[in-house]
Amino acid sequence: MADSVIAVRGVTKSFSGVKALKGVDLEIRPGEIHCLAGENGSGKSTLIKVISGVYTPDEGTIELNGTAHSRLAPIDAIMGGVQVIYQDFSVFPNLSVMENLALNTELASKRKLVNWRRFRRIAEEAVAQIDFKVDLDARVGTLSVADRQLVAISRALMHDAKLIIMDEPTTALTKKEVDALFRIILDLKARGISILFVSHKLEEVFEISERFTILRNGEVAATCLPEELDRRKFSYFMTGREFEDGRFTLTNRSDEPVLEATGLGLQGGFEDVTFALHGGEILGITGLLGSGRTELALTLFGAFRADAGELRIKGRPVTFHGVRDAVDAGVGYVPEDRLTEGLFLERSIGDNIVIAEIDNVAVSAGVYDDTRKRAEADRWISELRIAAHDQDNAASTLSGGNQQRIVLAKWLATRPDILILNGPTVGVDIGSKHDIHQILQQLAGEGIAVIVISDDIPEVIQNCNRILLLKAGRIVQELDPATTSEAQLAALMTSDTTGGQQ
Amino acid sequence: MTSNILESRPVRAITRDSHLVRLLGMLVAIVALFALVKPESFLNLRTWQSMAIQFPEYGLLALGVMLTMMTAGIDLSVVGIANMTSIGAAVLMLSLAPEGASGGQVALAIAVSIAFALVVGALAGTLNGLLVAKVRIPPILVTLGTLELFTGIAIIITAGKPVSGLPPAYGEVFAGKLFGVVPVPVIVFAFAVAVVGLVMNKTAFGTKILMLGTNATAARLSGLNTTGLLVRTYLFSGVLASLGGLVMLANYNSAKADYGSTYTLLTVLIVVLGGVNPNGGSGRLFGVVLAVLILQVLSSGLNMFPNVSNFYRPLIWGGVLLAVMAANYFSKDGPLLRRFSRKERSA
């Protein structure tokens, strides 16, 4: 009996001269829950692809169930019980649960005709393995993210899996769903199936992982037990940098409020939202997905029209008839999903930065000054330390952290009084996250009123001077981050204090 | 000095864009081929003059289609607008300056009719723009509908017959030749290209419509007035189409509801051949101009071979479009080689 399901020894892999993996070792024991962590570009995905046989390593061996391979074909990996569940789960959203589950088996046995009874039997067996209750005839596209994930897990288990690799499995799940997922994983572990989590967030998988392997620049920075890790060490191993977790301190609070909302409401979004925001503050608004946080942000930014209540900016009542009005009133908004809502991926970095203030770099009659535009873009590239070689390159050529800085630059260029950020550091690596936090604190220090909408608990506690807790469209509590612990806030977010509603 | 020009930004922008380089190469190759095979008829001022009278008709229409396609839309109604406005202008011209009118009266009638045509073109484009931006009907449906609508109006006005008997002065000026050499239609086209070029490269509007075409949501959330931008783009296209109509009116010395009916798809072909992304957000005016020239040289060149019938023209045009698209696919930065390099990396 081998003492490891899979053992990767001294694997090196380079792509056109760039080494993505340099002598990496990784060993996963039967029934072990192992976490593979690392920043974007650290080699995590390459390593997974080596394990699943997609890439052939340049050097090193992969030992699968005790047999050493120098090249592993994808089919060998599958026969050896390695299953990968990617972030998008690779399910067919337009097919039913039953079809999704049975398709592989049917294709593998090379059947030409469809037997629906056999389909159903295969699917029933598959969901029974994890005791997953689901309507087999429902279309997968209509299921929740968590259920789609369970479909993918059921499917993976059908092939006599020994090791299931899960790529960022908890990102889009609610707390309850994560708990349910973890129960299933513990059950799989009890049956001797190993799990490899891939993640770049410590919080997500800390409570369940038994061992960590942390990659940095293609090398193993650390292999350790959870007892040996805390957030600080984790960040250090991932980035090689020590971060001062500088807490935000209020230094430049304006006397008069910049933004006041009174009884603000939006049908189907939120109701009776009242708060005042002063210049120099960083106000956290936190709540789960569906709490109305995004609707509130978009209403403050003029994209939605509030149907109740009043909004005042610098004491004057305002009605926004569209985003332009809000921008003219000095509001900027960094959206939740930068790829679909914030960036013009194929356009140049320069155009992306100046677009919101393009009419201001224009000289008379809409004719603009290319030199001025370029100078403006370059200024923000250096100010926010955006790693761009040439502002003529497309925005898509940059990493997530740098893209987020472009969106930030776009708004800072309009010199806003109020900056609203919805999930400012979702999907950016630790280094950039730290830098973005520094920038926000610095902006508040310069007197800008900042609203951070986020469910990243450490983020709001560290960077805000006040936190509003949003639940089912209502502000249920105002918290002082100085006296609130992360655990307390997490408990408050998920508890049922609104009575009845979820 | 030469190296300075070669390294200047506009030239670099062209040489950096491999699609433009290919189009340019293709144009040179076609011209060279015809010049070698049929030097006496191809290298002849008359040939080039007749080309310069023809291509502005659909070239002007293509410019409008290009602008709308950059916003991720399309304008299929350009031919309808061109015919409707040219018929309107012709009818107005005839009523203001009946036979035997004085020279001053004719001049005034022509000026008023041209202004009228441009205004009607602008209104027609505005209608397209409002339906696209406000009512949110997909552009392809809106403009297919208005193509029928405008053509229908043109048929009703004329009862399907051509409107002719225009004051000769109109044709003398607009189908004439400047200094007896340069046909006026090509000057109109050059003027329109210059205006569109200035708008695209020197105004915020040009950048904005490309940004809008790239990502409409992000454009809205960046505070752009997306409705206004779309309306103005379709309006612009309508004005260019009416200009095309006026050129056709001069070239044929008459107006009819079904002139240029093959131009609808031809303009789309030109714009795509010119490298404008049908999904919006990218494209270059220079590429579209090259595509217009390529198709005109091809069709004029083929005319010089009596045994190649005109029936071959669509076949050859379609072939050119597919060849250029395939060349993009196989090129260094095209999808095919990118896939190869990825394979190489993964091997």
Interface residues (C-beta under 8 A of the other chain):
Chain A: F15 S16 K49 V54 Y55 T56 F301 A303 G322 V323 R324 A326 V327 D328 Y333 P335 T340 E341 G342 L343 F344 L345 E346 R347 D351 I355 A356 I358 D359 V361 A362 G366 V367 Y368 D370 K410 T414
Chain B: K202 T203 A204 F205 T207 K208 L210 M211 T214 N215 T217 A218 A219 R220 L221 S222 G223 L224 N225 G281 S282 S341 E344 R345 S346 A347
